Amino acid sequence: MSRDATVEAVFQNEIIAQMQANGWLLGSGDQYHRETALYTSDVLGFVKQTQPKEWEKFCKVFPSDSEQHFISHLLTQLNKADPNAIDKELRSYGTLGVLRHGLKIRNARFCLCQFMPEHDLNPDTLARYKENRCRLVPELVYSPYATDEHLVETGKKARSWRIDLVLFINGLPVATLELKSEFKQSVDNAIRQYKTTRQPKDPETGKPEPLLTFKRGALVHFAVSQYQVYMATRLAGADTFFLPFNKGTKEGGAGNDIPDDENRYATDYLWNEVLLPDNLLNILARYIHLEIKESEDWEGRKTKKETLIFPRYHQWDVVRKLIGAARTEGSGHRYLVQHSAGSGKSNSIAWTAHQLSTLYKDDGDKQFHSVIVITDRTVLDDQLQDTIYQFEHADGVVERINNKEGQGSKSEKLASALENAQPIIIVTIQTFPFVLAAIESSTNPVIPTTTESPLFPRSGSLQDNFSYAV
C-alpha cells in the first residue's frame, strides 16, 4: 500500500471512529442492497420497532411476503422522483419526500423518519426520535451493475467503484463522502472523482445508479480533505457544480483555519458539528428544499430549473446561532448579520423566519406569535412562501401585506394579521411605518411591542433584506 493510501486510510478511520463516538452506527456493504440503494434491515427495523400497530394493519392486508411488499411500495414512492420532472406537487417523492412525509399504504400510514419535535410535551414522539437509525457504511461498492451476474445476463459490467463513506437515515441514503489526503491529493481530486467516475448513469450500461440519481438517491455529496470541504447536491458528470463548504478563516479568508491541536483536522467540523445525528436530522427537517426557478428567453420560451438546496456552512451556522440566542435570551434583542453578495441571504431569512415561527418555550407556548419579514424585493415573497410551504406542507403560514391582496388598508391588514398571530408576515420596506403603527395599536395582549430580532442588511444598508420578529 502506498504512503498516500495509508494516510488516507488513517484519515478515514479517524473520521469513522469520531462519528461512531457521536452516535453513528457502523454498517457493512454486504447489508446494502445495490438495486434499491437501501440499507434494508434499518428500513424495516425502524418501521417495525416504532410503529408496531401500523405494521400489524399492513400485514393484515399483505399477510404473505409483507416485508417485500413494503419495500416495493417504498421504491415506488422513491422512484417517482423523476430527475427531469420540475413539478412542485412531486416533492413528496424521492428520498427527501419520503423522509418528511412517510408512506401511506392502504389503511396503514408509516413514518420513515422521526424529526425532533418542536416541544417536549409528547413523550411518544420523543421516544420515536431516539429510535432513528443513523448509519455510516465505509468503502461502499454501490452499483447494481458491477456484478458477474449482470455481466452474464447482459454482456456488460459496470466498474466496481467504491465511495469512501455513505450515510443512511433509517436505511435511506442521505449523503456520500469522498475523502482525499492533502499530502499528495487535494480536495480537487475528490471533486474530479465525483465528476468522472461517480455518474448518475453508469457509462458502461447506460442505466441509472439508484444511489447517485438526483432526488432518488443521496441528497448531498461531500468532497473532503484534511483542509477543505466542498459539496454538490446533483451529480451530472463534468457539469456537476460544487460549492465550498468551508468555515472561512479568522482573517476573513477562504478555506479553514489550521487547529492549534495537532491531533485535530481543519475540516473536523463537518463530522463533529454538521453531521452530528441531531444536527443532520434538523437539516433534513428544516433546511433542505427544492427550489424551482422559471426563466424566459428572448423568444418568450419559458424553462424551469430545479435545484436541491443544502445550506452552506455559514448559512447553517448563522441560523443556528440566531435560533439558539432567541431560545435562551428571549425577545428584546437585536442581532446584526452581514452576508456578502451571492451568499444566500434569502434562504437564511427563510430558514430563520420559519424556525422562529415554530420556536416553543418549555411550557409549550410559542416564543414568538408572529415573525415579520421586511424586504425591498418582491421576489422574496414567492421564494419565502414556497420554501416555508415545503417545511410546513400547509398554506396560510405566510401572509403578504400589500395593496393587491385582501381587503382594507395596509395598517388594517397588519393589525388583523397581528391580532390573529399570523406565523409569518411579509412587508416591504415602504410599509415598515405601518408595521410600527399596527404593533402600537394592537389590542392583542400576548404580542410584545418592542421585540426586534434578527436583522439581515447588506453593506450596512436597511434597504435590503432583514427580518423583524414579534
C-alpha positions in Angstrom: 0.0 0.0 0.0 1.3 3.4 -0.9 2.1 6.0 1.7 -0.7 8.2 0.3 -3.2 5.4 0.6 -2.1 4.7 4.1 -2.5 8.3 5.1 -6.0 8.4 3.6 -6.9 5.2 5.4 -5.8 6.8 8.7 -7.9 9.9 7.9 -10.9 7.7 7.0 -10.6 5.5 10.1 -10.3 8.5 12.4 -13.5 10.1 10.9 -15.3 6.8 11.3 -14.2 6.4 15.0 -15.3 10.0 15.8 -18.6 9.6 14.1 -19.3 6.4 16.0 -18.5 8.2 19.2 -21.0 10.8 18.1 -23.8 8.2 17.8 -23.4 6.8 14.3 -23.8 3.1 13.8 -21.2 1.3 11.7 -22.6 -0.7 8.8 -21.2 -3.0 6.2 -21.5 -3.2 2.4 -23.0 -6.7 2.4 -26.1 -5.4 4.2 -26.6 -2.7 1.5 -29.0 -3.6 -1.4 -27.5 -2.1 -4.6 -30.6 -2.4 -6.7 -32.7 -0.3 -4.2 -29.9 1.8 -2.7 -31.4 0.9 0.7 -29.9 -0.4 3.9 -33.0 -2.7 4.1 -32.6 -4.0 7.6 -32.7 -0.5 9.0 -35.7 0.5 7.0 -37.7 -2.5 8.2 -36.3 -2.4 11.7 -37.2 1.3 12.3 -40.8 0.8 11.0 -41.5 -2.3 12.9 -40.0 -1.1 16.2 -41.5 2.3 16.2 -44.9 1.6 14.6 -46.0 -1.9 15.5 -49.7 -1.2 15.2 -49.4 0.2 11.7 -47.2 -2.7 10.7 -49.9 -5.1 12.1 -52.5 -3.4 9.9 -50.2 -3.6 6.9 -49.6 -7.3 7.5 -53.3 -8.0 7.5 -53.6 -6.6 4.0 -50.3 -8.3 2.9 -50.1 -11.4 5.0 -47.5 -13.1 2.7 -44.1 -11.5 2.0 -45.1 -8.5 4.0 -41.5 -7.1 4.1 -41.1 -7.4 0.3 -44.5 -5.7 -0.3 -43.4 -2.8 2.0 -40.1 -2.3 0.2 -41.9 -2.4 -3.1 -44.2 0.4 -2.1 -41.3 2.4 -0.7 -39.4 2.0 -4.0 -42.4 3.2 -6.0 -42.5 6.4 -3.9 -38.8 6.9 -4.3 -38.7 6.2 -8.0 -41.4 8.8 -8.7 -38.8 11.5 -8.1 -38.1 11.9 -11.8 -34.8 13.8 -12.0 -36.1 15.7 -15.0 -39.6 16.5 -13.6 -40.0 20.1 -12.4 -43.2 19.9 -10.5 -43.9 21.3 -7.0 -46.5 18.6 -6.5 -43.9 15.9 -6.7 -42.0 17.0 -3.7 -43.4 14.2 -1.5 -41.5 11.7 -3.7 -37.8 10.8 -3.6 -35.6 10.5 -0.6 -36.4 13.8 1.0 -40.1 13.5 0.3 -40.3 10.0 1.9 -38.2 11.1 4.9 -40.5 14.1 5.5 -43.9 12.7 4.5 -43.6 9.0 5.0 -45.8 6.4 3.3 -49.5 5.7 3.1 -50.2 2.1 2.0 -53.9 1.1 2.0 -55.1 1.6 5.6 -51.6 2.0 7.2 -49.5 5.2 7.4 -45.8 4.9 8.1 -43.2 7.4 9.3 -39.8 6.8 7.8 -38.0 9.3 10.0 -38.9 11.0 13.2 -37.7 14.6 13.4 -37.1 16.4 16.7 -40.5 17.6 18.0 -40.9 21.4 18.5 -41.6 20.9 22.2 -41.2 18.1 24.8 -44.9 17.6 25.6 -45.3 14.4 23.6 -43.2 11.6 25.2 -44.1 9.1 22.4 -42.7 11.4 19.7 -39.5 11.9 21.7 -39.2 8.2 22.2 -39.5 7.6 18.5 -37.0 10.3 17.7 -34.4 8.4 19.8 -35.0 5.3 17.7 -33.8 6.9 14.5 -31.0 4.7 13.0 -28.1 6.8 11.7 -25.7 4.6 9.9 -22.4 5.0 8.1 -21.0 2.5 5.6 -17.4 2.7 4.5 -16.0 1.6 1.2 -19.4 1.0 -0.4 -19.5 -0.7 -3.8 -22.8 0.9 -4.9 -23.5 -0.1 -8.5 -26.0 -2.9 -9.1 -24.4 -3.5 -12.5 -21.0 -4.3 -11.1 -21.6 -8.0 -10.7 -20.7 -11.1 -12.6 -24.4 -12.0 -12.7 -25.2 -8.8 -14.6 -22.3 -9.5 -17.0 -23.7 -13.0 -17.7 -27.2 -11.6 -18.2 -26.4 -8.5 -20.3 -22.9 -8.9 -21.5 -22.0 -5.6 -19.7 -20.5 -5.0 -16.3 -20.0 -1.7 -14.5 -16.8 -0.8 -12.7 -16.8 -1.6 -9.1 -16.3 1.9 -7.9 -16.3 2.5 -4.1 -17.5 5.5 -2.2 -15.4 6.2 0.9 -18.4 6.9 3.2 -22.2 6.7 2.7 -24.6 7.9 5.4 -28.1 6.5 5.9 -31.0 7.6 8.0 -33.3 4.6 8.8 -31.9 2.8 5.7 -32.4 5.7 3.2 -29.2 7.2 1.7 -28.7 10.9 2.6 -25.0 11.7 2.0 -21.8 10.4 0.4 -18.3 11.5 1.2 -15.2 11.1 -0.9 -12.0 11.6 1.1 -8.6 12.7 -0.1 -5.3 13.2 1.7 -3.8 16.6 1.0 -0.3 15.2 1.4 -0.5 14.0 -2.3 -4.0 14.6 -3.4 -6.0 17.8 -2.8 -9.8 18.1 -2.4 -9.8 18.8 -6.2 -9.1 15.2 -6.7 -12.2 14.2 -4.8 -14.2 16.7 -6.9 -12.7 15.3 -10.1 -13.6 11.8 -8.9 -17.2 12.7 -8.5 -17.3 14.3 -11.9 -15.6 11.4 -13.8 -16.4 8.2 -12.0 -19.5 8.9 -9.9 -22.0 9.2 -12.7 -25.8 9.2 -12.2 -25.9 6.8 -15.1 -23.4 4.1 -15.4 -21.4 4.8 -18.6 -20.9 1.0 -19.4 -24.6 0.0 -19.2 -26.3 3.4 -19.6 -28.6 2.6 -16.7 -29.3 4.9 -13.7 -27.4 4.4 -10.5 -30.0 4.5 -7.7 -27.7 5.8 -5.1 -26.5 8.7 -7.3 -29.7 9.7 -9.0 -30.9 13.3 -8.3 -33.7 13.3 -5.6 -33.9 9.5 -5.8 -30.6 8.7 -4.0 -28.3 10.5 -1.6 -29.2 14.2 -1.2 -25.7 15.7 -0.9 -22.2 14.7 -1.8 -19.1 16.0 0.0 -15.6 16.2 -1.3 -13.4 16.2 1.8 -9.7 16.6 2.6 -7.9 17.5 5.9 -8.1 21.2 5.0 -11.2 21.8 2.8 -14.7 20.6 2.1 -16.9 21.1 -1.0 -20.4 19.9 -1.7 -22.8 19.2 -4.5 -26.5 18.2 -4.5 -26.8 16.9 -8.1 -24.2 14.8 -9.8 -24.1 15.5 -13.5 -20.7 14.3 -14.8 -18.5 17.2 -15.9 -21.3 19.6 -15.3 -21.5 18.8 -11.6 -21.4 22.1 -9.6 -19.6 22.1 -6.3 -19.9 24.8 -3.7 -17.3 25.4 -0.9 -18.5 24.1 2.5 -15.7 25.8 4.5 -15.9 27.9 7.6 -13.6 30.7 6.5 -10.5 31.9 8.4 -10.3 34.3 11.3 -8.9 36.9 8.9 -12.0 36.6 6.7 -10.3 34.5 4.0 -11.5 31.4 2.2 -10.8 27.9 3.5 -10.4 26.9 7.1 -8.0 27.7 9.9 -5.5 25.0 10.9 -6.3 23.9 14.5 -3.7 24.6 17.2 -4.3 21.0 18.3 -2.2 18.9 16.0 -4.5 15.9 16.6 -7.4 17.7 15.0 -8.2 18.3 11.3 -9.2 21.7 9.9 -12.4 20.0 8.5 -13.5 18.1 11.5 -16.4 20.5 12.0 -18.1 18.6 9.1 -18.4 15.3 11.0 -18.3 16.7 14.6 -20.8 19.5 14.0 -22.8 19.4 10.8 -23.1 15.6 10.6 -23.9 15.0 14.2 -27.1 12.9 14.1 -29.2 15.6 15.8 -27.9 18.3 13.5 -28.2 16.3 10.3 -31.8 15.3 11.2 -32.5 19.0 11.8 -31.1 19.9 8.4 -33.2 17.3 6.7 -36.3 18.6 8.5 -35.8 22.4 8.4 -33.3 23.4 5.8 -33.1 21.2 2.6 -35.6 22.2 0.0 -36.2 22.0 -3.7 -36.0 25.4 -5.4 -37.7 25.8 -8.8 -36.8 28.8 -10.8 -38.6 29.8 -14.0 -36.8 31.8 -16.7 -37.8 33.2 -20.1 -35.5 33.6 -23.2 -35.7 36.4 -25.7 -38.2 34.5 -27.8 -40.6 34.1 -24.9 -39.8 30.4 -24.3 -40.1 29.6 -20.6 -37.9 27.0 -18.9 -37.7 25.7 -15.3 -34.7 24.7 -13.3 -34.8 22.6 -10.2 -32.1 22.8 -7.5 -31.8 20.9 -4.3 -30.7 23.5 -1.7 -28.5 22.3 1.1 -27.3 25.0 3.5 -23.7 26.1 3.2 -21.8 26.2 6.5 -22.1 30.0 7.1 -25.9 29.8 6.5 -26.4 26.9 8.8 -24.2 28.4 11.4 -25.9 31.8 11.5 -29.4 30.4 11.6 -28.4 28.0 14.4 -26.9 30.8 16.4 -29.9 33.1 15.9 -32.3 30.4 16.9 -30.2 29.5 19.9 -30.0 33.1 21.0 -33.8 33.5 20.7 -34.3 30.4 22.7 -32.0 31.3 25.5 -32.2 35.1 25.6 -35.9 35.5 24.7 -37.2 38.7 23.0 -36.0 42.2 23.0 -32.5 41.9 21.4 -31.0 42.9 18.1 -28.6 40.8 16.1 -26.7 42.1 13.0 -25.6 39.6 10.4 -23.6 40.5 7.3 -23.8 38.3 4.2 -21.8 39.0 1.1 -23.4 39.2 -2.3 -24.5 35.9 -3.6 -24.1 34.1 -0.3 -27.7 33.1 0.0 -29.3 35.8 2.2 -32.8 34.9 1.1 -32.5 31.3 2.2 -31.0 32.4 5.5 -34.0 34.7 6.0 -36.5 31.9 5.1 -34.9 29.4 7.4 -34.6 31.9 10.3 -38.2 33.1 9.9 -39.6 29.6 9.8 -37.7 28.4 12.8 -38.5 31.5 14.8 -42.2 31.0 14.0 -42.1 27.4 15.3 -40.0 28.1 18.4 -41.6 27.0 21.6 -40.9 27.7 25.3 -40.6 24.9 27.8 -44.3 25.3 28.8 -45.4 24.7 25.2 -46.3 28.3 24.4 -44.8 29.9 21.3 -41.8 32.1 21.8 -42.9 34.4 19.0 -46.5 34.8 17.9 -45.6 36.4 14.6 -42.4 36.9 12.6 -42.4 40.0 10.3 -40.0 39.9 7.3 -39.3 43.3 5.8 -37.8 43.3 2.3 -37.3 45.7 -0.6 -37.6 42.8 -3.1 -41.0 41.4 -4.0 -39.3 38.3 -5.5 -38.6 37.3 -1.9 -42.3 36.9 -1.2 -42.8 34.0 -3.5 -39.5 32.4 -2.7 -40.1 32.6 1.1 -43.6 31.3 0.8 -42.5 28.4 -1.4 -39.7 27.5 0.9 -41.9 27.6 4.0 -44.5 25.5 2.3 -42.0 22.7 1.9 -41.4 22.5 5.7 -45.0 23.1 6.8 -46.7 21.5 3.8 -49.6 23.9 4.6 -51.0 27.0 3.1 -51.7 30.2 5.1 -48.5 30.2 7.1 -47.1 33.2 5.2 -49.2 36.4 4.6 -48.2 39.3 2.4 -49.2 42.8 3.3 -49.7 44.9 0.1 -52.4 46.7 -1.8 -53.1 43.9 -4.2 -54.1 41.1 -1.9 -57.0 41.1 0.6 -59.4 43.9 1.7 -58.7 47.0 3.6 -55.7 49.3 4.1 -52.2 48.1 4.9 -52.5 49.1 8.5 -55.8 47.3 8.8 -54.3 44.1 7.3 -51.3 44.3 9.6 -53.4 44.8 12.6 -55.6 41.8 11.6 -52.5 39.6 11.0 -51.0 40.5 14.3 -54.3 40.0 16.2 -54.6 36.6 14.6 -51.0 35.7 15.4 -50.2 35.1 11.7 -47.0 33.0 11.9 -45.0 34.8 9.2 -45.9 38.3 7.8 -44.0 39.8 4.8 -44.0 43.5 4.1 -41.9 45.9 2.0 -39.5 48.5 3.4 -42.0 51.1 2.3 -44.7 49.5 4.5 -42.5 49.5 7.6 -44.0 52.6 9.2 -47.4 50.8 9.1 -45.8 47.9 10.9 -44.8 50.1 13.8 -48.2 51.7 13.9 -50.0 48.4 13.8 -47.9 47.0 16.6 -48.5 50.0 18.8 -52.3 49.9 18.2 -52.6 46.2 18.5 -55.0 45.1 21.2 -53.7 41.5 21.4 -52.2 41.4 24.9 -49.8 38.5 24.2 -47.9 40.2 21.4 -44.9 42.1 22.7 -44.4 45.6 21.2 -40.6 46.1 21.5 -39.0 43.0 20.0 -36.6 43.4 17.1 -34.7 40.2 16.1 -32.8 39.5 13.9 -31.6 41.9 11.1 -30.2 40.9 7.7 -28.9 44.1 6.0 -26.4 44.3 3.1 -23.4 46.6 3.5 -24.9 48.3 6.5 -28.0 49.4 4.5 -31.5 48.9 5.7 -32.7 49.0 2.1 -32.2 45.3 1.5 -33.5 42.3 3.4 -34.0 41.9 7.1 -36.5 40.2 9.4 -38.2 41.6 12.4 -39.6 39.1 14.9 -42.5 39.9 17.2 
